Amino acid sequence: MEHIQLKLTFVARFCYISTKITELRLAGCCTQVNFDMDLKNTLFLFLTIFISSNTFSQNDEISGKWKPFAIDNGEFYMNTETDSISLYQELTYINNDSLKINQLREIANHIYFNQAHTFTENGKYIQDLIAMNLEFDYKIDKTQNIILASDNKFENEKGTVELPYWLKDEILYLEIPVPEPSIKLWLKK
């Protein structure tokens, strides 16, 4: 709601400035050249502020509690909806061992599929993990499809992490780059 009010404030200021420039021109205080330059500068400033206010925001579609249904951690891909698992090179030695594959499923279910990722409307991102909850501030950069998460309220870049994401058909894809290799999650509300 604050984001919408901010946009309306910019629109109101733009309309006020445009009206004042027109009044000055009608009063003979501005030449046509000055008026055109003032109007162009005002339009440029307005568009810059308006576009930048849309670049970083919270997204109503992303707000809510999300649970993983598929994961790719660089060693295996597992999908609970299709009950499938694919092993990468590092784990192919257990390919034919059903006991070890079942153990891997149990561990993955415990570690990855019991967590939740919550995005609040007031800019908080909460990772509800097995043994702890992590809370971050977040902003969405829609132009780069990145969620910026910060543990220091964006005071400096040191505590900020870029999380690539996309949202399609009510599925949130989220890539968590720490630790390496990155963990790729497919989540649903």
DOLO-859508 format. One record per residue (C-alpha): residue number from 1; residue in one letter; x negated, y negated, z. Coordinates in nm, 3 decimals, padded with zeros to 5 digits, always signed. Layout:
BEGIN
+-----+----+---------+---------+---------+
!   i ! aa !      xx !      yy !      zz !
+-----+----+---------+---------+---------+
! NUM !  A !       X !       Y !       Z !
...
+-----+----+---------+---------+---------+
//
This chain:
BEGIN
+-----+----+---------+---------+---------+
!   i ! aa !      xx !      yy !      zz !
+-----+----+---------+---------+---------+
!   1 !  M ! +00.000 ! +00.000 ! +00.000 !
!   2 !  E ! -00.288 ! -00.236 ! +00.083 !
!   3 !  H ! -00.434 ! -00.169 ! -00.265 !
!   4 !  I ! -00.104 ! -00.277 ! -00.429 !
!   5 !  Q ! -00.087 ! -00.592 ! -00.214 !
!   6 !  L ! -00.446 ! -00.674 ! -00.313 !
!   7 !  K ! -00.353 ! -00.647 ! -00.683 !
!   8 !  L ! -00.050 ! -00.872 ! -00.629 !
!   9 !  T ! -00.271 ! -01.129 ! -00.457 !
!  10 !  F ! -00.502 ! -01.136 ! -00.760 !
!  11 !  V ! -00.205 ! -01.176 ! -00.994 !
!  12 !  A ! -00.064 ! -01.458 ! -00.781 !
!  13 !  R ! -00.402 ! -01.638 ! -00.776 !
!  14 !  F ! -00.438 ! -01.599 ! -01.150 !
!  15 !  C ! -00.091 ! -01.741 ! -01.212 !
!  16 !  Y ! -00.161 ! -02.033 ! -00.975 !
!  17 !  I ! -00.496 ! -02.117 ! -01.140 !
!  18 !  S ! -00.345 ! -02.092 ! -01.489 !
!  19 !  T ! -00.061 ! -02.326 ! -01.385 !
!  20 !  K ! -00.306 ! -02.581 ! -01.241 !
!  21 !  I ! -00.521 ! -02.577 ! -01.556 !
!  22 !  T ! -00.210 ! -02.633 ! -01.769 !
!  23 !  E ! -00.101 ! -02.922 ! -01.544 !
!  24 !  L ! -00.446 ! -03.082 ! -01.573 !
!  25 !  R ! -00.440 ! -03.045 ! -01.950 !
!  26 !  L ! -00.092 ! -03.198 ! -01.974 !
!  27 !  A ! -00.208 ! -03.485 ! -01.752 !
!  28 !  G ! -00.491 ! -03.549 ! -01.998 !
!  29 !  C ! -00.766 ! -03.455 ! -01.750 !
!  30 !  C ! -00.898 ! -03.168 ! -01.963 !
!  31 !  T ! -00.997 ! -03.168 ! -02.323 !
!  32 !  Q ! -00.892 ! -02.878 ! -02.545 !
!  33 !  V ! -01.248 ! -02.736 ! -02.536 !
!  34 !  N ! -01.269 ! -02.755 ! -02.155 !
!  35 !  F ! -00.921 ! -02.608 ! -02.124 !
!  36 !  D ! -01.006 ! -02.315 ! -02.350 !
!  37 !  M ! -01.332 ! -02.249 ! -02.161 !
!  38 !  D ! -01.159 ! -02.274 ! -01.822 !
!  39 !  L ! -00.887 ! -02.038 ! -01.936 !
!  40 !  K ! -01.138 ! -01.790 ! -02.080 !
!  41 !  N ! -01.346 ! -01.800 ! -01.760 !
!  42 !  T ! -01.036 ! -01.756 ! -01.547 !
!  43 !  L ! -00.916 ! -01.465 ! -01.759 !
!  44 !  F ! -01.261 ! -01.303 ! -01.747 !
!  45 !  L ! -01.280 ! -01.342 ! -01.367 !
!  46 !  F ! -00.927 ! -01.209 ! -01.322 !
!  47 !  L ! -00.988 ! -00.904 ! -01.542 !
!  48 !  T ! -01.321 ! -00.828 ! -01.372 !
!  49 !  I ! -01.163 ! -00.836 ! -01.026 !
!  50 !  F ! -00.856 ! -00.642 ! -01.139 !
!  51 !  I ! -01.060 ! -00.367 ! -01.309 !
!  52 !  S ! -01.303 ! -00.336 ! -01.019 !
!  53 !  S ! -01.014 ! -00.308 ! -00.775 !
!  54 !  N ! -00.888 ! -00.011 ! -00.978 !
!  55 !  T ! -01.227 ! +00.162 ! -01.000 !
!  56 !  F ! -01.260 ! +00.257 ! -00.634 !
!  57 !  S ! -00.939 ! +00.355 ! -00.461 !
!  58 !  Q ! -00.757 ! +00.628 ! -00.281 !
!  59 !  N ! -00.541 ! +00.847 ! -00.497 !
!  60 !  D ! -00.188 ! +00.935 ! -00.382 !
!  61 !  E ! -00.206 ! +01.258 ! -00.584 !
!  62 !  I ! -00.510 ! +01.374 ! -00.388 !
!  63 !  S ! -00.366 ! +01.289 ! -00.045 !
!  64 !  G ! -00.275 ! +01.594 ! +00.161 !
!  65 !  K ! -00.416 ! +01.921 ! +00.287 !
!  66 !  W ! -00.585 ! +02.144 ! +00.029 !
!  67 !  K ! -00.682 ! +02.511 ! +00.068 !
!  68 !  P ! -00.931 ! +02.694 ! -00.156 !
!  69 !  F ! -00.808 ! +02.981 ! -00.372 !
!  70 !  A ! -01.124 ! +03.020 ! -00.584 !
!  71 !  I ! -01.491 ! +02.959 ! -00.522 !
!  72 !  D ! -01.820 ! +02.967 ! -00.709 !
!  73 !  N ! -02.122 ! +02.941 ! -00.480 !
!  74 !  G ! -02.392 ! +03.023 ! -00.734 !
!  75 !  E ! -02.416 ! +03.388 ! -00.621 !
!  76 !  F ! -02.059 ! +03.494 ! -00.695 !
!  77 !  Y ! -01.722 ! +03.368 ! -00.817 !
!  78 !  M ! -01.414 ! +03.483 ! -00.629 !
!  79 !  N ! -01.046 ! +03.412 ! -00.694 !
!  80 !  T ! -00.789 ! +03.520 ! -00.435 !
!  81 !  E ! -00.491 ! +03.464 ! -00.666 !
!  82 !  T ! -00.621 ! +03.704 ! -00.930 !
!  83 !  D ! -00.800 ! +03.924 ! -00.672 !
!  84 !  S ! -01.116 ! +03.907 ! -00.879 !
!  85 !  I ! -01.484 ! +03.875 ! -00.807 !
!  86 !  S ! -01.776 ! +03.820 ! -01.044 !
!  87 !  L ! -02.135 ! +03.861 ! -00.933 !
!  88 !  Y ! -02.428 ! +03.660 ! -01.061 !
!  89 !  Q ! -02.772 ! +03.804 ! -01.125 !
!  90 !  E ! -02.879 ! +03.782 ! -00.759 !
!  91 !  L ! -02.601 ! +04.015 ! -00.643 !
!  92 !  T ! -02.567 ! +04.259 ! -00.933 !
!  93 !  Y ! -02.743 ! +04.525 ! -00.725 !
!  94 !  I ! -02.416 ! +04.575 ! -00.531 !
!  95 !  N ! -02.205 ! +04.606 ! -00.847 !
!  96 !  N ! -02.134 ! +04.976 ! -00.802 !
!  97 !  D ! -02.117 ! +04.977 ! -00.421 !
!  98 !  S ! -01.751 ! +04.931 ! -00.322 !
!  99 !  L ! -01.836 ! +04.910 ! +00.050 !
! 100 !  K ! -02.074 ! +04.617 ! -00.006 !
! 101 !  I ! -01.827 ! +04.444 ! -00.237 !
! 102 !  N ! -01.554 ! +04.478 ! +00.026 !
! 103 !  Q ! -01.792 ! +04.335 ! +00.287 !
! 104 !  L ! -01.868 ! +04.045 ! +00.054 !
! 105 !  R ! -01.492 ! +03.982 ! +00.010 !
! 106 !  E ! -01.439 ! +03.981 ! +00.388 !
! 107 !  I ! -01.726 ! +03.741 ! +00.447 !
! 108 !  A ! -01.611 ! +03.512 ! +00.165 !
! 109 !  N ! -01.253 ! +03.515 ! +00.297 !
! 110 !  H ! -01.378 ! +03.424 ! +00.643 !
! 111 !  I ! -01.621 ! +03.150 ! +00.532 !
! 112 !  Y ! -01.452 ! +02.991 ! +00.232 !
! 113 !  F ! -01.082 ! +03.071 ! +00.225 !
! 114 !  N ! -01.003 ! +02.979 ! +00.587 !
! 115 !  Q ! -01.117 ! +02.620 ! +00.542 !
! 116 !  A ! -00.906 ! +02.319 ! +00.452 !
! 117 !  H ! -00.988 ! +01.986 ! +00.288 !
! 118 !  T ! -00.761 ! +01.699 ! +00.387 !
! 119 !  F ! -00.753 ! +01.359 ! +00.219 !
! 120 !  T ! -00.552 ! +01.099 ! +00.409 !
! 121 !  E ! -00.392 ! +00.792 ! +00.258 !
! 122 !  N ! -00.605 ! +00.566 ! +00.479 !
! 123 !  G ! -00.932 ! +00.689 ! +00.324 !
! 124 !  K ! -01.036 ! +00.975 ! +00.553 !
! 125 !  Y ! -01.166 ! +01.307 ! +00.417 !
! 126 !  I ! -01.163 ! +01.591 ! +00.670 !
! 127 !  Q ! -01.331 ! +01.924 ! +00.611 !
! 128 !  D ! -01.180 ! +02.181 ! +00.847 !
! 129 !  L ! -01.446 ! +02.451 ! +00.848 !
! 130 !  I ! -01.476 ! +02.771 ! +01.053 !
! 131 !  A ! -01.651 ! +02.631 ! +01.359 !
! 132 !  M ! -01.616 ! +02.255 ! +01.313 !
! 133 !  N ! -01.437 ! +01.964 ! +01.156 !
! 134 !  L ! -01.629 ! +01.709 ! +00.956 !
! 135 !  E ! -01.479 ! +01.366 ! +00.894 !
! 136 !  F ! -01.586 ! +01.122 ! +00.625 !
! 137 !  D ! -01.460 ! +00.802 ! +00.470 !
! 138 !  Y ! -01.386 ! +00.842 ! +00.102 !
! 139 !  K ! -01.331 ! +00.639 ! -00.213 !
! 140 !  I ! -01.241 ! +00.768 ! -00.556 !
! 141 !  D ! -01.425 ! +00.648 ! -00.866 !
! 142 !  K ! -01.172 ! +00.736 ! -01.135 !
! 143 !  T ! -01.401 ! +00.626 ! -01.417 !
! 144 !  Q ! -01.664 ! +00.888 ! -01.329 !
! 145 !  N ! -01.433 ! +01.147 ! -01.166 !
! 146 !  I ! -01.628 ! +01.129 ! -00.843 !
! 147 !  I ! -01.516 ! +01.117 ! -00.483 !
! 148 !  L ! -01.763 ! +00.919 ! -00.276 !
! 149 !  A ! -01.776 ! +01.055 ! +00.080 !
! 150 !  S ! -01.961 ! +00.866 ! +00.352 !
! 151 !  D ! -02.040 ! +00.951 ! +00.711 !
! 152 !  N ! -02.137 ! +00.589 ! +00.787 !
! 153 !  K ! -01.838 ! +00.393 ! +00.649 !
! 154 !  F ! -02.033 ! +00.312 ! +00.331 !
! 155 !  E ! -02.279 ! +00.093 ! +00.522 !
! 156 !  N ! -02.565 ! +00.233 ! +00.313 !
! 157 !  E ! -02.621 ! +00.491 ! +00.041 !
! 158 !  K ! -02.812 ! +00.729 ! +00.269 !
! 159 !  G ! -02.495 ! +00.873 ! +00.418 !
! 160 !  T ! -02.297 ! +00.882 ! +00.093 !
! 161 !  V ! -02.243 ! +01.195 ! -00.116 !
! 162 !  E ! -02.094 ! +01.214 ! -00.466 !
! 163 !  L ! -01.839 ! +01.492 ! -00.508 !
! 164 !  P ! -01.742 ! +01.557 ! -00.871 !
! 165 !  Y ! -01.370 ! +01.636 ! -00.899 !
! 166 !  W ! -01.076 ! +01.671 ! -01.131 !
! 167 !  L ! -00.707 ! +01.714 ! -01.068 !
! 168 !  K ! -00.489 ! +01.904 ! -01.313 !
! 169 !  D ! -00.162 ! +02.096 ! -01.280 !
! 170 !  E ! -00.168 ! +02.048 ! -00.901 !
! 171 !  I ! -00.512 ! +02.212 ! -00.878 !
! 172 !  L ! -00.798 ! +02.013 ! -00.729 !
! 173 !  Y ! -01.146 ! +02.109 ! -00.846 !
! 174 !  L ! -01.409 ! +01.988 ! -00.603 !
! 175 !  E ! -01.784 ! +02.031 ! -00.624 !
! 176 !  I ! -01.982 ! +02.003 ! -00.302 !
! 177 !  P ! -02.349 ! +01.949 ! -00.389 !
! 178 !  V ! -02.489 ! +02.016 ! -00.041 !
! 179 !  P ! -02.643 ! +02.271 ! +00.017 !
! 180 !  E ! -02.796 ! +02.369 ! -00.314 !
! 181 !  P ! -02.675 ! +02.531 ! -00.528 !
! 182 !  S ! -02.353 ! +02.333 ! -00.520 !
! 183 !  I ! -02.032 ! +02.502 ! -00.413 !
! 184 !  K ! -01.744 ! +02.474 ! -00.656 !
! 185 !  L ! -01.394 ! +02.499 ! -00.510 !
! 186 !  W ! -01.053 ! +02.527 ! -00.672 !
! 187 !  L ! -00.786 ! +02.415 ! -00.425 !
! 188 !  K ! -00.408 ! +02.393 ! -00.395 !
! 189 !  K ! -00.184 ! +02.210 ! -00.149 !
+-----+----+---------+---------+---------+
//
